[in-house]
Amino acid sequence: MSRIAELERLIEPIATALGYGLVRVRLTGAHVPALQVMAERTDGTMDIEDCAKLSRAISAAFEEKDPIDTEYVLEVSSPGIDRPLTRRRDFETYAGHELKIELKQPIEGRKRIRGVLKGLKGDEVVVETILGEEKRLGDLAVPYLSIGDAKLVLTDALIEHDLKRRKAAGISAAQSE
């Protein structure tokens, strides 16, 4: 099991018990590593108080278990509007929005893909690829397991989607992130 998988295994039940879904865990840096934890509520929001609450709970658990044997910095945050897509359900939830994908291995000679997310079809993420500003090249099926990183692109449509989601959750933009 990788170090990140071990950390996720420790952090996920803590986040779940507090009502948060774990979006991503990363360990970056060499001299003083940073443990980056991204999480959100079930409604897709995460405000400063949520980040502090989760940070305190992780810190308390890690004091007891000590899974990182060196000094480190814990950073807990929301995924933000132009969020990473890390879970299968993210590729369904954000269908219709523009995204960028970095592949682990090239597909059809490409390691980077930009386009409009169409959703999941079995074990593949379907993307209507875009070249330049508006030239659409057609659908490309990308195996889910071949994706290294995927992230939404900040667009007016994504901002509008986020504002509607916040309004439905009763949260103003100033309250979160």
C-alpha positions as CSV (number, residue, x, y, z in Angstrom):
1,M,0.0,0.0,0.0
2,S,1.4,3.4,-0.9
3,R,2.0,6.1,1.7
4,I,-0.8,8.2,0.3
5,A,-3.2,5.3,0.4
6,E,-2.2,4.7,4.0
7,L,-2.9,8.3,4.9
8,E,-6.2,8.3,3.0
9,R,-7.2,5.1,5.0
10,L,-6.5,7.0,8.2
11,I,-8.1,10.3,7.2
12,E,-11.2,9.1,5.4
13,P,-13.1,7.8,8.5
14,I,-12.3,11.0,10.3
15,A,-13.7,13.1,7.5
16,T,-16.7,10.8,7.1
17,A,-17.5,10.9,10.8
18,L,-17.6,14.7,10.6
19,G,-19.8,14.7,7.5
20,Y,-17.2,15.4,4.9
21,G,-16.2,13.6,1.8
22,L,-12.5,13.2,1.1
23,V,-11.6,14.7,-2.3
24,R,-7.8,14.3,-2.4
25,V,-4.8,13.7,-0.1
26,R,-1.3,14.7,-1.3
27,L,2.1,14.8,0.4
28,T,4.3,17.4,-1.2
29,G,7.7,18.9,-0.5
30,A,11.0,17.4,0.7
31,H,12.5,19.5,3.5
32,V,9.2,20.1,5.5
33,P,6.5,18.0,3.8
34,A,3.0,19.4,3.4
35,L,0.1,17.0,3.9
36,Q,-2.7,18.5,1.7
37,V,-6.2,17.3,2.5
38,M,-9.1,18.4,0.3
39,A,-12.6,17.7,1.5
40,E,-16.2,18.9,1.1
41,R,-19.6,18.5,2.6
42,T,-22.2,16.4,0.8
43,D,-23.6,19.5,-0.8
44,G,-20.2,20.3,-2.3
45,T,-19.4,23.2,0.0
46,M,-16.6,23.6,2.6
47,D,-16.1,26.8,4.6
48,I,-13.2,27.9,6.8
49,E,-14.9,26.6,9.9
50,D,-15.2,23.2,8.3
51,C,-11.5,23.2,7.3
52,A,-10.5,24.1,10.9
53,K,-12.8,21.4,12.3
54,L,-11.4,18.7,10.1
55,S,-7.8,20.0,10.6
56,R,-8.2,19.7,14.4
57,A,-9.6,16.2,14.1
58,I,-6.9,15.0,11.8
59,S,-4.2,16.6,14.0
60,A,-5.6,14.9,17.2
61,A,-5.7,11.5,15.4
62,F,-2.2,11.9,14.0
63,E,-0.8,12.8,17.4
64,E,-2.0,9.4,18.6
65,K,-1.1,7.3,15.5
66,D,2.0,9.4,14.3
67,P,1.8,8.2,10.6
68,I,4.3,10.7,9.4
69,D,7.7,10.3,11.1
70,T,9.0,13.8,10.3
71,E,7.9,17.3,10.9
72,Y,5.1,18.3,8.4
73,V,2.5,21.0,7.7
74,L,-1.1,20.0,7.6
75,E,-3.2,22.0,5.0
76,V,-6.9,21.3,4.9
77,S,-8.9,23.1,2.2
78,S,-12.0,23.0,0.0
79,P,-11.5,21.8,-3.6
80,G,-12.5,25.2,-4.9
81,I,-14.5,26.1,-8.0
82,D,-11.9,24.8,-10.5
83,R,-11.6,21.6,-8.5
84,P,-9.7,18.5,-9.2
85,L,-11.8,15.5,-10.3
86,T,-10.5,12.6,-8.3
87,R,-13.5,10.2,-7.8
88,R,-15.6,8.5,-10.4
89,R,-18.7,10.3,-9.3
90,D,-16.9,13.7,-10.0
91,F,-16.9,12.8,-13.7
92,E,-20.7,12.4,-13.6
93,T,-21.4,15.4,-11.3
94,Y,-19.5,17.8,-13.5
95,A,-20.6,16.5,-16.9
96,G,-21.1,19.4,-19.3
97,H,-18.2,21.4,-17.9
98,E,-14.8,22.0,-19.4
99,L,-11.8,20.1,-18.0
100,K,-8.1,19.4,-18.5
101,I,-6.7,15.9,-18.1
102,E,-3.1,14.8,-17.6
103,L,-2.7,11.2,-18.6
104,K,-0.3,8.7,-17.0
105,Q,0.5,7.3,-20.5
106,P,-0.3,8.9,-23.9
107,I,-3.5,8.0,-25.7
108,E,-3.5,8.5,-29.5
109,G,-0.2,10.4,-29.1
110,R,-1.6,12.8,-26.5
111,K,-0.7,13.1,-22.8
112,R,-2.9,16.2,-22.2
113,I,-6.5,16.5,-23.1
114,R,-8.8,19.5,-22.9
115,G,-12.5,19.4,-23.6
116,V,-16.0,19.2,-22.4
117,L,-16.7,16.4,-19.9
118,K,-19.6,14.2,-21.2
119,G,-19.5,11.8,-18.2
120,L,-18.6,8.2,-17.5
121,K,-19.4,5.2,-19.8
122,G,-18.4,2.1,-18.0
123,D,-14.7,2.4,-17.0
124,E,-14.1,5.3,-19.4
125,V,-14.4,9.1,-19.1
126,V,-15.9,10.5,-22.2
127,V,-14.5,13.9,-23.3
128,E,-15.6,16.0,-26.3
129,T,-12.1,17.3,-27.2
130,I,-11.4,20.8,-28.1
131,L,-8.5,22.3,-30.1
132,G,-7.9,26.0,-29.7
133,E,-10.8,28.2,-28.8
134,E,-13.8,26.5,-30.3
135,K,-12.8,23.7,-32.7
136,R,-14.4,20.5,-31.5
137,L,-12.6,17.4,-32.5
138,G,-15.1,14.7,-31.3
139,D,-15.5,12.4,-28.4
140,L,-12.5,10.6,-26.8
141,A,-13.0,7.8,-24.4
142,V,-10.3,7.9,-21.7
143,P,-9.8,4.9,-19.4
144,Y,-10.4,6.1,-15.9
145,L,-7.3,4.3,-14.5
146,S,-5.1,6.1,-17.1
147,I,-5.9,9.6,-15.7
148,G,-3.1,11.1,-13.6
149,D,-4.7,14.4,-12.9
150,A,-8.0,15.9,-14.0
151,K,-9.2,19.4,-13.1
152,L,-12.2,21.6,-14.1
153,V,-11.4,24.8,-16.1
154,L,-12.7,28.0,-14.7
155,T,-15.5,29.2,-17.0
156,D,-18.5,31.4,-16.7
157,A,-20.7,28.3,-16.8
158,L,-18.8,26.7,-13.9
159,I,-19.0,29.9,-11.8
160,E,-22.8,30.0,-12.5
161,H,-23.1,26.3,-11.5
162,D,-21.1,27.0,-8.2
163,L,-23.2,30.0,-7.4
164,K,-26.4,28.0,-7.8
165,R,-25.0,25.2,-5.6
166,R,-24.1,27.7,-2.9
167,K,-27.5,29.3,-3.0
168,A,-29.2,25.9,-2.7
169,A,-27.0,25.2,0.3
170,G,-27.7,28.6,1.8
171,I,-24.1,29.8,1.6
172,S,-22.7,33.0,0.3
173,A,-19.4,33.1,-1.7
174,A,-17.9,35.1,1.2
175,Q,-18.6,32.3,3.7
176,S,-16.6,29.6,2.0
177,E,-13.1,29.2,0.8
